[in-house]
């Protein structure tokens, strides 16, 4: 039985297709019509994020905007990533402070188990990885964007290309 509309690879968003250098050689009108086009624009940072999460937001938002990977509707996904990063940082700092007891703790019955701080760090790391994949914030996610190709020389300064090079894209 043949596949249906849900089988096969998903279409890439137009900005990601363009960032990859148009490897399929599609005319620009075909890959730009792959869905609703949203304006590349940095959303405001949510006030409820922790101090560390806000710092992470400020660190990456401009680069995501330059790369064309963020719009206002992506606010929630980026907030999840940033808060997970803040939670992970806090848990890792506590583990470092507790030294060996930050990794393993002993139950009242004498069994050894992973500490609560280590469990929190691991869960935050999982959340961070899942949300970060949406924005190419780790090497495997960047590889799926397919931006590691040979680039054509540039005649004029290109802020988007400079930011891509900064992240190894």
PyMOL commands that set and color helices and strands:
alter all, ss='L'
color gray80, all
select helices_A, chain A and resi 14-19+28-32+51-67+72-102+116-133+139-145+159-166
alter helices_A, ss='H'
color red, helices_A
select strands_A, chain A and resi 104-106+112-114
alter strands_A, ss='S'
color yellow, strands_A
deselect
rebuild
show_as cartoon
